[in-house]
Amino acid sequence: MAFAGLSGLNVDVTHKCGQPLEALFSEETGWVVEVHPQDADYIQTQFKDRAVPCHMLGWSTAFGWQAPIQVAVDGLVVLENVDVLSLFVAYTPVTCSDCV
């Protein structure tokens, strides 16, 4: 969602459900919902009150090819100083040319 929308992001995977990359890149049924920061607690409560797992992953930062991306796991930064363009270029060789 963030990469395709040319949005930078700051992510910290803190939940303990599976491997951290599964939370970011899984193909299973799931949602990524972006809400205004002031609504985040309310949204999380609505899901949890209905026994639907819900985890805060982070927030979007800037827009454009140079938008920064940072990923952490339990506060430990595992990816930084990367921008949307760099990830797009790295991912392009494994992408269907009709989709780019």
N, C-alpha and C positions, 0 to 999 in steps of 0.2 A: 504494500500500500504506500509506504513512504517512498520507496525507490521509484516506483512507477509514477508517483506524483511529484517527482523532483523535490522532495522535502527532506531536509536534514532531520536527524533525530538524535535524541539522547536516551538511551535505554539502559536499565539496570534490572536484570533478571534475578529476582530474589526468591521466587517461590521454589518449592522442592518437588514439583511434579515432573519427573523425567529429566532428560538432559536439557540444558539451557537452549541449545540450538533448536530443539523440538518446539519450544515456545515461540520461536521467531520464524521458523521456516517449515512447519509441518504441513502436510497435505490433508490432515484429518479435518473433519467438520469442526468449525470453530469460528469465532468472530474476533475481529480487531475493531474496536470502537474508539473513535477519537471524540473526546468531549472537552468542553471548556474546563480549565482547571478548577474553577469554583464549583463545578457540578460533579467532580470525580468521586467524592465521598458518597454523595447521594446515589449515583449510578451503581457504585460497588455495593452499597447497602441493598439496593433493589434486587440485584442478582443474588447476593448471599442470603437474603431473606427467603428466596425461592429455591435455595439449595442448588444454585447454578454456580459452578466455579468461576471466579472472576479474579484476575490479577492485574495490578498496575504494572505496566512495562516501562513507561517513560513518557516522553513528550516530543512533539515535533519542534524543530528549531527554526531554521530559515528555509527559503525557497530558492531553487535554481541549481545549476550544475555544480556550483562551488559550495553548496550547503554542507555543513560539517555533519559527520556521523560519528557517534561514540557509543560503544557497547561495553557494558560492565556485567559481571556476574557476582552477585553478593558484594557489590561495591568495588570489586577489583576490575579495573579497566583492562579489557582484552582486545579492544579495537579502538584506535583513536587516530587522529590526524589523517582521516580518510574523508573524501567528499563523494557526492552522488556520482559525478562523472567517472571517478576512478573505479567505483563498483560497477557501473554500467559497462565500462570498457572491459573489465575483468570477466564479467558475466556474459558478454556478447558472444564469444566463441561457442558456448553451449546453448545458445538461444536459437530457436527456429528463425531463419532470416525473414520469413513472412510476418513474424510478430514484432519485429524491431522497426 
